[in-house]
Amino acid sequence: MNAMSTDQYKWYVVRAITGQEKKVKVQIESELERAGLLSHVPQILIPTEKVFQIKNGKKSSKEKSYFPGYMMIQAELVGEVGHIIASINGVVGFLGGKATPTPLRQSEINRILGTVDDISELGETMVEPFIVGESVKVNDGPFSGFSGVIEEVMDDKKKVKVMVKIFGRRTPLELNFVQVEKEN
């Protein structure tokens, strides 16, 4: 791609089946390449964030989609480019409709990309958000394996107060975000 003119490219949001964003991205790239049109799509982004948790006393991280079911595509929608993207298995469609996909404003792009950058800079402070009343399982510390319900979320301290039953008695525990995980 020549760096002299990126004005012809606009950012579009494509809706995909949630959980299949990476697969859809690969399919879009291979179909555009097969059609010789890959040069019209310099970037396909799936905004993700790193979520940390502790399992069996070991810290682990996993990538989690920041906007599940959505992908951002920088493209010049000429000729068949838009049609090829929209016809990929797993693509629900462009935001704004098939006939007239709506490009994002530069301010929206900056905000979305800025948020994703902020999250990656925060690194270890990012954990899945918890809500009062949610069932969680303790995965670290002396109460590992116990299940309970969140009574209070203390975002500033990155802690939750969890009510667990220990020997038949309800006991409140104050735990770090990374010491609990959501129960499915």
SETOR-256068 format. One record per residue (C-alpha): residue in one letter; residue number from 1; x, y, z. Coordinates in nm, 3 decimals. Layout:
! residues N
(pt "A",NUM,(X,Y,Z))
...
***
This chain:
! residues 184
(pt "M",1,(0.000,0.000,0.000))
(pt "N",2,(0.142,0.341,-0.088))
(pt "A",3,(0.142,0.587,0.198))
(pt "M",4,(0.066,0.892,-0.016))
(pt "S",5,(-0.314,0.875,-0.002))
(pt "T",6,(-0.516,0.703,0.265))
(pt "D",7,(-0.813,0.939,0.216))
(pt "Q",8,(-0.986,0.697,-0.020))
(pt "Y",9,(-1.010,0.443,0.265))
(pt "K",10,(-1.291,0.476,0.515))
(pt "W",11,(-1.360,0.274,0.830))
(pt "Y",12,(-1.673,0.060,0.832))
(pt "V",13,(-1.824,-0.158,1.101))
(pt "V",14,(-1.916,-0.510,0.996))
(pt "R",15,(-2.140,-0.725,1.212))
(pt "A",16,(-2.032,-1.088,1.237))
(pt "I",17,(-2.163,-1.389,1.427))
(pt "T",18,(-2.036,-1.345,1.783))
(pt "G",19,(-1.740,-1.570,1.857))
(pt "Q",20,(-1.655,-1.614,1.489))
(pt "E",21,(-1.488,-1.276,1.430))
(pt "K",22,(-1.136,-1.420,1.378))
(pt "K",23,(-1.261,-1.688,1.139))
(pt "V",24,(-1.463,-1.430,0.945))
(pt "K",25,(-1.158,-1.199,0.922))
(pt "V",26,(-0.948,-1.480,0.769))
(pt "Q",27,(-1.228,-1.564,0.522))
(pt "I",28,(-1.269,-1.200,0.416))
(pt "E",29,(-0.893,-1.167,0.357))
(pt "S",30,(-0.869,-1.490,0.156))
(pt "E",31,(-1.178,-1.409,-0.059))
(pt "L",32,(-1.051,-1.057,-0.135))
(pt "E",33,(-0.706,-1.195,-0.216))
(pt "R",34,(-0.859,-1.457,-0.446))
(pt "A",35,(-1.051,-1.182,-0.626))
(pt "G",36,(-0.738,-0.964,-0.646))
(pt "L",37,(-0.902,-0.691,-0.437))
(pt "L",38,(-0.707,-0.717,-0.109))
(pt "S",39,(-0.532,-0.385,-0.184))
(pt "H",40,(-0.868,-0.209,-0.128))
(pt "V",41,(-0.880,-0.330,0.235))
(pt "P",42,(-0.559,-0.228,0.419))
(pt "Q",43,(-0.683,-0.320,0.770))
(pt "I",44,(-0.936,-0.543,0.942))
(pt "L",45,(-0.946,-0.498,1.319))
(pt "I",46,(-1.114,-0.704,1.587))
(pt "P",47,(-1.081,-0.486,1.897))
(pt "T",48,(-0.982,-0.711,2.189))
(pt "E",49,(-0.881,-0.668,2.551))
(pt "K",50,(-0.671,-0.885,2.778))
(pt "V",51,(-0.860,-1.024,3.077))
(pt "F",52,(-0.659,-1.159,3.370))
(pt "Q",53,(-0.772,-1.426,3.614))
(pt "I",54,(-0.618,-1.666,3.861))
(pt "K",55,(-0.682,-2.037,3.823))
(pt "N",56,(-0.527,-2.293,4.056))
(pt "G",57,(-0.298,-2.027,4.198))
(pt "K",58,(-0.160,-1.934,3.853))
(pt "K",59,(-0.231,-1.605,3.681))
(pt "S",60,(-0.352,-1.643,3.326))
(pt "S",61,(-0.477,-1.406,3.064))
(pt "K",62,(-0.709,-1.447,2.771))
(pt "E",63,(-0.805,-1.226,2.482))
(pt "K",64,(-1.165,-1.117,2.493))
(pt "S",65,(-1.348,-0.929,2.219))
(pt "Y",66,(-1.405,-0.568,2.321))
(pt "F",67,(-1.710,-0.537,2.091))
(pt "P",68,(-1.839,-0.896,2.051))
(pt "G",69,(-1.990,-0.950,1.708))
(pt "Y",70,(-1.831,-0.642,1.550))
(pt "M",71,(-1.525,-0.588,1.334))
(pt "M",72,(-1.378,-0.268,1.198))
(pt "I",73,(-1.270,-0.270,0.836))
(pt "Q",74,(-1.070,0.004,0.667))
(pt "A",75,(-1.170,-0.020,0.304))
(pt "E",76,(-1.230,0.147,-0.026))
(pt "L",77,(-1.568,0.004,-0.122))
(pt "V",78,(-1.525,-0.004,-0.500))
(pt "G",79,(-1.650,-0.263,-0.744))
(pt "E",80,(-1.713,-0.597,-0.577))
(pt "V",81,(-1.530,-0.524,-0.247))
(pt "G",82,(-1.843,-0.448,-0.041))
(pt "H",83,(-2.037,-0.735,-0.197))
(pt "I",84,(-1.758,-0.987,-0.126))
(pt "I",85,(-1.733,-0.877,0.239))
(pt "A",86,(-2.112,-0.889,0.288))
(pt "S",87,(-2.143,-1.234,0.128))
(pt "I",88,(-1.886,-1.406,0.355))
(pt "N",89,(-2.033,-1.684,0.568))
(pt "G",90,(-2.063,-1.546,0.923))
(pt "V",91,(-2.102,-1.181,0.817))
(pt "V",92,(-2.438,-1.039,0.924))
(pt "G",93,(-2.383,-0.718,0.730))
(pt "F",94,(-2.244,-0.367,0.736))
(pt "L",95,(-2.361,-0.116,0.994))
(pt "G",96,(-2.587,0.118,0.799))
(pt "G",97,(-2.726,-0.146,0.564))
(pt "K",98,(-2.610,-0.348,0.265))
(pt "A",99,(-2.690,-0.088,0.002))
(pt "T",100,(-2.528,0.207,0.180))
(pt "P",101,(-2.275,0.108,0.447))
(pt "T",102,(-2.213,0.405,0.676))
(pt "P",103,(-1.848,0.492,0.731))
(pt "L",104,(-1.739,0.589,1.082))
(pt "R",105,(-1.635,0.947,1.152))
(pt "Q",106,(-1.266,0.999,1.231))
(pt "S",107,(-1.359,1.104,1.587))
(pt "E",108,(-1.536,0.769,1.640))
(pt "I",109,(-1.234,0.579,1.505))
(pt "N",110,(-0.999,0.771,1.735))
(pt "R",111,(-1.223,0.704,2.035))
(pt "I",112,(-1.253,0.330,1.965))
(pt "L",113,(-0.884,0.283,1.886))
(pt "G",114,(-0.791,0.506,2.181))
(pt "T",115,(-1.002,0.296,2.419))
(pt "V",116,(-0.840,-0.023,2.294))
(pt "D",117,(-0.493,0.135,2.330))
(pt "D",118,(-0.574,0.254,2.685))
(pt "I",119,(-0.681,-0.098,2.778))
(pt "S",120,(-0.363,-0.255,2.643))
(pt "E",121,(-0.155,0.002,2.835))
(pt "L",122,(-0.344,-0.075,3.156))
(pt "G",123,(-0.242,-0.437,3.113))
(pt "E",124,(-0.296,-0.627,3.435))
(pt "T",125,(-0.561,-0.400,3.584))
(pt "M",126,(-0.818,-0.519,3.331))
(pt "V",127,(-1.050,-0.790,3.460))
(pt "E",128,(-1.400,-0.892,3.370))
(pt "P",129,(-1.654,-0.656,3.529))
(pt "F",130,(-1.854,-0.795,3.819))
(pt "I",131,(-2.207,-0.707,3.929))
(pt "V",132,(-2.380,-0.730,4.267))
(pt "G",133,(-2.591,-1.047,4.291))
(pt "E",134,(-2.374,-1.241,4.046))
(pt "S",135,(-2.259,-1.593,4.138))
(pt "V",136,(-1.883,-1.637,4.149))
(pt "K",137,(-1.636,-1.908,4.241))
(pt "V",138,(-1.326,-1.837,4.448))
(pt "N",139,(-1.023,-1.960,4.250))
(pt "D",140,(-0.733,-1.852,4.472))
(pt "G",141,(-0.641,-1.839,4.838))
(pt "P",142,(-0.760,-2.039,5.140))
(pt "F",143,(-1.125,-2.037,5.022))
(pt "S",144,(-1.045,-2.164,4.672))
(pt "G",145,(-1.329,-2.380,4.538))
(pt "F",146,(-1.603,-2.208,4.740))
(pt "S",147,(-1.890,-2.044,4.554))
(pt "G",148,(-2.075,-1.734,4.660))
(pt "V",149,(-2.272,-1.428,4.560))
(pt "I",150,(-2.126,-1.080,4.514))
(pt "E",151,(-2.257,-0.841,4.782))
(pt "E",152,(-2.048,-0.538,4.688))
(pt "V",153,(-1.812,-0.433,4.408))
(pt "M",154,(-1.529,-0.195,4.503))
(pt "D",155,(-1.391,-0.083,4.165))
(pt "D",156,(-1.149,0.167,4.321))
(pt "K",157,(-0.981,-0.109,4.526))
(pt "K",158,(-1.029,-0.379,4.257))
(pt "K",159,(-1.205,-0.595,4.519))
(pt "V",160,(-1.539,-0.765,4.568))
(pt "K",161,(-1.722,-0.862,4.883))
(pt "V",162,(-1.852,-1.216,4.838))
(pt "M",163,(-2.095,-1.397,5.069))
(pt "V",164,(-1.999,-1.767,5.085))
(pt "K",165,(-2.138,-2.054,5.290))
(pt "I",166,(-1.869,-2.204,5.510))
(pt "F",167,(-1.980,-2.495,5.731))
(pt "G",168,(-2.343,-2.394,5.674))
(pt "R",169,(-2.284,-2.036,5.787))
(pt "R",170,(-2.291,-1.731,5.557))
(pt "T",171,(-1.951,-1.560,5.574))
(pt "P",172,(-1.846,-1.239,5.395))
(pt "L",173,(-1.507,-1.246,5.217))
(pt "E",174,(-1.323,-0.950,5.069))
(pt "L",175,(-1.133,-1.071,4.763))
(pt "N",176,(-0.934,-0.920,4.477))
(pt "F",177,(-1.101,-0.925,4.135))
(pt "V",178,(-0.849,-1.183,4.011))
(pt "Q",179,(-0.930,-1.422,4.299))
(pt "V",180,(-1.283,-1.490,4.172))
(pt "E",181,(-1.432,-1.597,3.844))
(pt "K",182,(-1.787,-1.585,3.713))
(pt "E",183,(-1.984,-1.908,3.738))
(pt "N",184,(-2.147,-2.021,3.417))
***
